[in-house]
Amino acid sequence: MNKARIATTWLDGCSGCHMSLLDIDERLVELAEQIELVYSPLVDTLDFPEAVDIALVEGAVGNEDDLKKLQLIRKQSRLLVALGDCAVTANVPAMRNAFKLEEVLRHVYTATASSQLQLPKEEVPPLRDRVRPLHAYVEVDLFLPGCPPPSEAIFFLLSELLAGRIPDLSAKSRFGA
């Protein structure tokens, strides 16, 4: 039996959706029989692979690296799922949109820093002017809201997709819960 190739990742967010994924608990064993986890913060894979069946992406697009990563994921995945409120609406990461980017950088790196009071010049990906949800940049196949989505909703989503069905997620999760 061919196993479905699954990838998970996060962009700008808190990783709470991945914690909810892990809260599937013993049902992960059931899923493990049907999937191959080919990319995730949970495994030691550095490069996003080709031919991914289902990509679960949490978090919003807040910097240039996020955007490049998301575009690669979309290109190399059959189904892309926006997982959680940050991926669906940009949620908490988008709170910085109310301020000018220069104000945010100055506040974070000089006004509230305890040492090295300067803006970073290396190793920090350039921030985008505004934080946006995934669908602002790429086609998203399914949206699972929640902050984070309940583990039951994630399990239902994966179970339905693995059975070859597009799930009706409307009663499984809601924004902020």
C-alpha positions in Angstrom: 0.0 0.0 0.0 1.3 3.4 -0.9 1.5 5.8 2.0 0.4 9.4 1.6 3.3 11.8 1.7 2.5 14.4 4.4 4.4 17.6 5.2 3.8 20.1 8.0 5.4 23.4 8.6 4.9 26.8 10.3 5.5 30.3 9.2 4.8 33.3 11.5 2.9 31.9 14.4 3.3 30.2 17.7 3.4 26.5 16.7 0.2 25.9 18.6 -1.3 24.1 15.7 1.5 21.6 15.7 0.9 21.0 19.4 -2.8 20.4 18.6 -1.6 17.9 15.9 0.4 16.1 18.5 -2.7 16.1 20.8 -4.2 13.5 18.5 -2.3 11.2 20.9 -2.6 7.4 20.2 -4.6 8.0 17.0 -1.2 9.2 15.5 -0.3 5.5 15.4 -3.4 4.9 13.3 -2.4 7.7 10.9 1.2 6.6 10.9 0.2 3.4 9.2 -1.2 5.4 6.3 1.3 8.2 5.9 4.9 9.0 5.4 5.9 12.3 7.2 8.3 13.7 4.7 8.8 17.2 6.1 8.0 18.8 9.4 9.5 20.5 12.4 9.0 17.1 14.0 11.5 15.4 11.7 15.1 16.1 10.6 14.6 17.1 7.0 16.1 20.3 5.8 14.7 20.6 2.3 11.0 20.6 1.3 10.6 17.4 -0.9 8.8 17.0 -4.2 5.5 15.2 -4.7 3.9 15.9 -1.3 0.3 14.7 -1.1 -0.9 16.9 1.7 0.9 20.0 3.2 -0.4 21.4 6.5 0.8 25.0 6.9 0.3 27.0 10.0 1.2 30.6 10.5 1.0 33.7 8.4 3.4 35.2 5.8 5.4 37.9 7.5 8.8 37.9 5.9 10.5 37.1 2.6 11.6 33.6 3.7 8.0 32.7 4.6 6.8 33.7 1.1 9.5 31.7 -0.7 8.8 28.7 1.5 5.1 28.9 0.9 5.5 29.2 -2.8 7.7 26.2 -2.9 5.3 24.2 -0.7 2.4 25.1 -3.1 4.4 24.1 -6.1 5.4 20.7 -4.7 2.1 19.8 -2.9 -1.1 18.3 -4.3 -3.2 19.7 -1.5 -2.3 22.7 0.7 -4.2 23.1 4.0 -4.2 26.5 5.8 -4.1 25.2 9.4 -5.2 27.6 12.1 -6.3 31.2 12.3 -2.9 32.6 11.5 -2.8 30.7 8.2 -6.4 31.5 7.4 -6.6 35.2 8.4 -3.1 36.2 9.6 -4.5 36.6 13.1 -2.0 37.5 15.8 1.1 38.0 13.6 -1.0 40.6 11.6 -1.3 42.8 14.7 1.9 44.5 13.6 0.0 45.7 10.4 -1.5 48.5 12.5 2.0 50.0 12.8 4.6 51.2 10.2 7.3 48.6 9.7 10.0 51.0 10.7 8.2 51.7 14.0 8.0 48.0 14.8 11.7 47.4 14.0 12.8 50.3 16.1 10.6 49.3 19.0 11.7 45.7 19.0 15.4 46.1 18.3 16.2 49.4 20.1 13.5 50.7 22.4 13.0 47.4 24.3 16.3 45.6 23.7 18.6 45.1 26.6 21.8 44.9 24.6 23.1 45.5 21.0 20.7 48.4 20.4 20.7 48.3 16.7 18.7 46.9 13.8 19.9 43.5 12.6 21.8 43.5 9.3 22.4 39.7 8.9 20.6 36.4 9.5 17.2 38.0 9.8 14.9 37.6 6.8 13.5 40.9 5.5 10.1 41.6 6.9 7.2 42.2 4.4 5.4 45.5 4.8 2.2 43.7 5.9 1.5 40.2 7.4 -0.9 38.3 5.2 -2.7 34.9 5.3 -1.6 32.1 3.0 -4.3 32.6 0.4 -3.1 36.1 -0.3 -0.1 34.5 -2.1 -1.0 31.0 -3.2 -4.0 28.8 -3.9 -5.2 27.1 -0.7 -7.3 23.9 -1.0 -8.7 23.7 2.5 -9.0 26.0 5.4 -9.2 24.7 9.0 -9.6 27.7 11.4 -9.0 27.6 15.2 -6.5 29.0 17.5 -5.4 26.3 17.5 -7.8 23.9 15.7 -8.9 21.1 18.0 -7.0 17.9 17.6 -10.3 16.2 16.7 -10.7 18.5 13.8 -7.2 17.8 12.5 -7.7 14.1 12.9 -11.0 14.3 11.0 -9.3 16.4 8.2 -6.5 13.9 7.8 -8.7 10.8 8.0 -11.1 12.2 5.4 -8.3 13.2 3.0 -6.6 9.8 3.4 -9.9 8.1 2.6 -10.0 10.1 -0.6 -12.8 12.5 0.5 -12.7 16.3 0.8 -13.9 16.9 4.3 -16.7 19.3 5.4 -14.9 21.2 8.1 -17.7 23.7 8.9 -18.8 22.0 12.1 -15.4 20.8 13.2 -13.8 24.1 14.2 -14.3 27.8 14.4 -12.2 30.9 14.6 -10.5 31.4 18.0 -11.4 27.9 19.3 
